[in-house]
Amino acid sequence: MRDAYTALAEVLARIGELTGRPGRLPEAVDVADLSHRTGIPVGTVVELLGGGRAPEAGLAQRVRQRLDFIRETRRRPDGKRYSLDELARIAGTSRQWLSEWRRSGLPSLEHTDRLRRFFGLPAGFFTADEPEALHEALQPVLQGLEAEADPLLRLRESGLVRLAARAPQMNARQLATLADLAEMIISSEPAGDASR
């Protein structure tokens, strides 16, 4: 079984190939966005993108850090920071329990899942170690770069190439309709959603 650092190194190497910036990935990706989506501090994201390692942290410390990260980086619609009472309501618990989580770093899965869903965070946001979280956050970046490098990739993934292989049996009108349909599907789909 591969460890999280090996999997991350493979993704980083591929992104480096696709961007032509091996070893200089902080210039090729949005470090602040990766930090925001993963709960990993910017400095640690930069270190990991450069092939380094994240500081060792236990699960309780990681959960506590990410709960604090949410509180510092997520804002209410009016731009103000969420209070502990508001976060507790979102999580479906009391302020006292939320305060205890911040001390112990051991919230219930149900309550962390409510917070995660409310803020639109990825599964495992609170528990994934840093290289694992960054690996997952880089997947859409990698898919976008691969789609740019190989424009037919999205066609192959969506099955349109198999459909186009039937072209010899189609008349000119059917081919034109197929081409229009393919263009409409590809242009209306965000990158990375071709597998639906």
N, C-alpha and C positions, 0 to 999 in steps of 0.2 A: 504494500500500500504506500502511495506517495504521501509525503508530508506536505503541509500547507505551503511551506517555503519553496519546495520543488515545483508545485503546481503554479505558484505565483511567478517563479522565475521563468517557466515555460511561456506563460502569457506575456510577461514583460519582454521576453526575447522576440516573440512573434510581433508584438506591437512595435518594438524597435525596428524590426525588418520592414514592416509596412509603412512606418513613418520616415524611415531613413535616419533615425536618431537613436541608434542603440546606445544605451548608457546615459542618454540625455532626456529621459522621459518626462521629467518635471516640466520641460519646455513644450512637450507635445500633448500633454493632457492637462485638464483643469484640476489642479491639486486641491483648490478650495472646495470645488464641487465634490470631489472624492471624499474629502474630509467630512463635509456636510452629510453625505449619504451614508457613510459608514460609522460615524462617531469617533473616528480616529483623529487625533490631533494632527494638524498640518505638518509639523516637523517630523512626526512618525511616518506619515504618508510619503514625504520626500525621501526619508531614509529607506523605506521599503522599495520605492520606485528606483532608487539607486542601487538596489541589490543588498541593502543592509538588513539588519534585524530590528524588530520592535523590542522595547524594554519588556522583560519578563513580567507578567501580571497574572495573578490567580483569577479565577472566575468571579469571585466576590468583588475584587477590585475593579475588574473590567465592567461588571454590571453597574457598579456604583459610578464609575467614570462616565459611562454612556448615559445613565440617568441624568447626571449633572450636565452632560453635553447637550442633551435635549433641552433642558431648562435654560441653558445659556444661548442656544442657537435657534430655537423655534419660537416664533412670536405669534401672538393673537392677531386677529384681523386688524385690530387698531394699532398694531406695531409694538405693543407692550409685551413684556415678558409674562409667561404664565406663572401664576402664584402656585405655591404648594397645594393649596386647597383646590385650585382648578385642575392641577395634574392628578390629584387624588380622585376627584370626581370622574375625570376621563378614565382613570384606571379602574374605577368601580370600587374604591376603598376609602379609608379615612386618611386625614392628614397625618394622624399619629402613626399609622402603618407605613405611610410613604416616608415619613421621617425615619422610622425604624429601618426601612429598606436602604435608605441612604447611608445609615450607619453600618448595617450588616452586609449590604450588597447581595442579599438573598431574598428577592421578591418572589411572589408566586408566579407561575407561568401564565396563568389566566390574566393577571393584572398587567404583566409586562406585554402580553400579546395585545391587550386593549390599547395600551399606549402606542405600541408599534403600529397597529392598524390606524389609529387616529391620525398619527403623523405621517402615514404612508411610508413607513420604513420597511426594509427587506426582512424576510424571515431570518431569525438568528441574529438580529441587530444587537441584542444585549449580550449574547453568549459567544458569538463567533470570535475566534482570536483574530488578531490584526491581519496576518497574511491571508487568512481565509476570507475575511470580510472584504479586503481590497481585491482579491482574486474575483469574487462575485461582482463587485462594483465595476470591474474592468471589462466584464463580458460584453456589455452593450457597446463599449468603445471598440473592442476587438471586432465585434460583428460589423459595426459601421465601417471600420477601416478595411475589413475583408470584402465587404460589398463594394466599396470604392475601387479596390484593387482588382476585383473580378466581378464586373457588372452582371454576368450571367449567373453568379452564385445564387442570387435571390430567385431567379427563374428556376434553377435546378431544385432549390429547396421547396419551392411552392408547387412543384410538379408540372409546371407549364412546359418544360422541355419535353417531357414524355408526351404531352398533348401535341406539341409542335411536331413531334416525330411522326404523327399521323398525317402530316401535311400532304404527302403525296396522294392521299385518297380524297383530298378536299378540292373543291373548285375555287376559283379566284374570289368569289363573294364570301365563301366560308373562311378562307384564309384572311381576308381583310377584316372580317368580324372577329376572328381569333386574335389578330394583331391588335385591334382596337381594345378588345377585352383585356388582353395582357397588359397593355399600356395603362389602362384605367386602374387595374388592380395594383400594379407596381407603383404608380405615381400616387395612389391614395393611401398606401400602407406606409407607416413609419418604419424606418430601418429596424431590423431585428424582429418584426412581427410577421415575417413571410411564412412562418411555419404554421400559422393558424389556418 
